[in-house]
Amino acid sequence: MSIRTMIVDDEPLAIERLQMLCAREPRIALVGTASDGEAALRLIEGLKPDLVMLDIAMPLLDGIGVARAVGRLGMRPAVIFVTAFEGFAVEAFDLAAVDYMLKPVAHDRLARAIDRVEAALRNRLPDNAATSETPSPEWAEEFWVPHRSELIRIAADQIDRIEAERDYMRLHVGQHSYLLHQTISSLEERLDPQQFVRLHRSHIVRRDHIARLRHDGSGVWFAALGDGGEIRIGRTFLANARAMTGR
């Protein structure tokens, strides 16, 4: 299908580059461009595009503000954020963005993003459906993390454990790990407590990744993990471990 697309960016050269990329993608039909957030909202309301490719760092009304305003208006174009900054990924996906591309964008990266847009458009509600009747999931089901020149999706149930490293969280997924800029407390609030348990001020573990609990005879407890690793259980979080065992 032809995806009616708008580009929003305050840099003319950035718009030109995206236009050239879009011209190489047969699924995209470019219907308009805007160079600031307020103009973007007016055009979105008038043109009703299927997709908005949206910069974040813009004067007055930035891209995050545009996405929020579009949601309040009841319009549901798919949104892809196109930005030079990694730090807004969490906010972007809290707004149900379909993708988050880092500049400069390569054609194969755009093609993958359009694959996601097609899937999102096929699955979206009809225009007359009440969005208020569709509950959002209570717990995070996925995270998007920066990796090289793009962001990749990690399903929450694929995360074995999470380890705090200063202002970042390291998500351990099998043999790989990824850094997410977020505090451990805010991340803990987004995780399903039926799936994850916090065992230390610096560690959250998926429950079924814990093989057994043991103590060293002096009152210090450890959680042995399915991958052969081990985590010391902090005294503050010992109650969490006991609750997990039903004690």
C-alpha positions in Angstrom: 0.0 0.0 0.0 1.0 3.6 -0.5 1.8 5.3 2.9 0.9 9.0 2.8 3.9 10.6 4.6 4.9 14.0 6.1 8.4 15.1 7.0 8.9 17.5 9.9 12.3 19.1 10.5 13.6 22.6 11.1 16.7 22.0 9.0 16.0 22.4 5.2 19.0 20.1 4.4 17.6 17.4 6.7 14.2 17.6 4.9 15.9 17.4 1.5 17.9 14.3 2.5 14.8 12.5 3.8 12.9 13.5 0.6 15.7 11.9 -1.4 15.5 8.7 0.7 11.7 8.6 0.5 11.9 8.9 -3.3 13.8 5.6 -3.3 11.1 3.8 -1.2 8.1 2.9 -3.5 5.8 2.4 -0.5 6.0 6.1 0.5 3.9 8.8 -1.0 5.2 12.2 0.3 2.3 14.6 0.9 3.9 17.5 2.7 6.7 18.9 4.8 6.9 21.3 7.7 9.8 23.2 9.3 8.3 23.7 12.8 6.0 22.0 15.3 3.1 24.4 15.0 3.0 24.2 11.2 3.3 20.5 11.5 0.1 20.3 13.6 -1.8 22.4 11.1 -0.7 20.2 8.2 -1.3 17.0 10.0 -4.9 18.1 10.8 -5.5 19.1 7.2 -3.7 16.3 5.3 -4.3 13.4 7.7 -1.2 11.5 6.7 -0.6 7.8 7.5 3.0 8.5 8.7 4.8 11.5 10.2 8.6 11.4 10.1 9.4 13.8 13.0 12.5 15.5 14.2 12.8 16.1 18.0 15.0 19.2 18.5 12.9 22.0 17.0 12.3 25.6 18.4 9.1 26.4 20.2 7.2 23.1 19.9 9.5 20.2 19.7 8.8 16.8 18.2 7.8 15.2 21.5 5.3 18.0 21.9 3.9 17.5 18.4 3.4 13.8 19.0 1.6 14.5 22.3 -0.6 17.1 20.7 -1.5 14.8 17.8 -2.6 12.1 20.3 -4.8 14.6 22.1 -6.5 15.6 18.8 -7.5 12.0 18.3 -5.5 11.5 15.1 -3.4 8.4 14.9 -0.8 8.7 12.2 2.2 6.4 12.7 5.2 8.3 14.0 8.9 7.7 13.3 11.2 10.0 15.2 14.3 11.0 13.1 16.9 12.7 15.3 20.6 13.1 16.0 20.0 12.4 19.7 19.7 9.1 21.5 18.5 10.4 24.8 14.8 10.8 23.9 14.1 7.1 23.0 12.2 6.3 26.3 9.9 9.3 25.9 9.4 8.5 22.2 8.3 5.0 22.7 6.1 6.0 25.7 4.3 8.0 23.0 3.8 4.8 21.0 6.3 5.7 18.2 6.7 3.0 15.6 10.4 3.6 15.3 13.3 5.9 16.3 16.0 6.5 13.7 19.3 8.3 14.3 20.7 10.7 11.7 22.2 10.2 9.2 19.6 7.6 8.0 20.6 5.0 5.5 18.1 3.6 2.9 18.1 0.0 4.4 17.3 1.5 7.8 14.4 3.4 6.4 13.1 0.3 4.7 13.1 -1.6 8.0 11.2 1.3 9.6 8.6 1.2 6.8 8.1 -2.5 7.4 7.2 -1.6 11.0 4.9 1.1 9.8 3.0 -1.2 7.5 2.5 -3.7 10.3 1.3 -0.9 12.6 -1.2 0.5 10.0 -2.6 -3.0 9.3 -3.2 -3.5 13.1 -4.5 -0.1 14.1 -8.0 0.5 15.2 -10.6 1.8 12.7 -11.1 5.6 12.8 -14.4 5.3 14.6 -13.1 3.1 17.4 -12.8 4.8 20.8 -9.2 4.8 21.9 -10.2 5.2 25.5 -11.8 1.7 25.4 -8.4 0.2 24.4 -6.4 -0.2 27.6 -2.7 0.1 27.4 -0.6 -2.6 29.0 0.1 -2.0 32.7 3.7 -3.2 32.4 6.3 -2.6 29.7 6.4 -5.3 27.1 9.4 -4.1 25.2 12.4 -1.6 25.4 14.2 0.1 22.6 17.9 0.6 23.2 20.6 2.3 21.2 23.0 -0.2 19.4 25.6 1.2 17.0 23.7 3.5 14.6 20.1 2.5 15.4 17.8 1.4 18.1 16.7 -2.2 18.5 13.7 -3.7 20.2 14.1 -6.0 23.2 11.1 -7.8 24.5 10.9 -7.6 28.3 10.6 -11.4 28.7 13.9 -11.8 26.9 15.9 -9.9 29.6 17.7 -12.2 32.0 18.8 -9.5 34.4 19.4 -5.8 34.7 22.5 -4.3 36.3 22.9 -0.6 37.2 25.9 1.2 35.9 25.8 4.8 37.2 23.1 6.6 35.2 22.6 3.6 32.8 21.0 0.2 33.1 22.7 -2.7 31.4 20.2 -5.2 30.1 21.6 -8.7 29.8 20.0 -10.7 27.1 21.6 -14.1 26.7 25.2 -13.5 25.6 24.6 -9.9 24.7 24.1 -6.8 26.8 22.7 -3.3 26.0 22.8 0.1 27.8 19.6 2.0 28.5 19.7 5.5 30.0 17.3 5.2 32.9 17.4 4.9 36.7 16.9 1.5 38.2 13.9 2.7 40.3 12.0 4.1 37.3 12.8 0.9 35.3 11.6 -1.3 38.2 8.3 0.6 38.2 7.8 -0.4 34.5 8.5 -4.1 35.0 5.9 -6.8 35.8 6.6 -7.9 39.4 5.3 -11.3 38.5 8.2 -11.6 36.0 11.0 -9.7 37.7 12.3 -9.3 41.2 14.8 -6.7 42.6 17.5 -8.4 44.7 20.0 -5.7 45.2 20.1 -1.9 44.8 22.0 -2.5 41.6 20.3 -5.7 40.3 16.9 -6.8 39.0 16.5 -10.4 37.8 13.9 -12.2 35.8 12.3 -14.7 38.2 12.7 -17.8 36.0 16.3 -17.0 35.5 17.0 -17.7 39.2 18.0 -21.4 39.7 18.4 -21.4 43.5 19.1 -19.3 46.6 21.9 -20.0 49.0 23.5 -18.5 52.1 27.1 -18.5 53.2 26.4 -19.4 56.8 26.9 -15.8 58.1 23.5 -14.5 57.0 24.5 -13.4 53.5 22.3 -14.8 50.7 23.0 -15.2 47.1 20.9 -15.9 44.0 22.4 -18.5 41.6 21.4 -17.8 38.0 20.6 -20.0 35.1 23.7 -18.9 33.2 26.0 -20.0 36.0 26.4 -16.5 37.5 25.6 -15.4 41.0 24.3 -12.2 42.6 24.5 -11.2 46.2 21.1 -10.4 47.7 21.0 -7.0 49.5 19.7 -7.0 53.0 17.1 -4.4 52.0 15.8 -6.8 49.3 16.0 -10.1 51.2 12.2 -9.9 51.8 11.7 -9.9 48.0 13.6 -13.2 47.8 11.7 -14.8 50.6 8.4 -13.7 49.2 9.4 -15.3 45.9 9.9 -18.7 47.7 6.6 -18.3 49.6 8.4 -17.8 53.0 
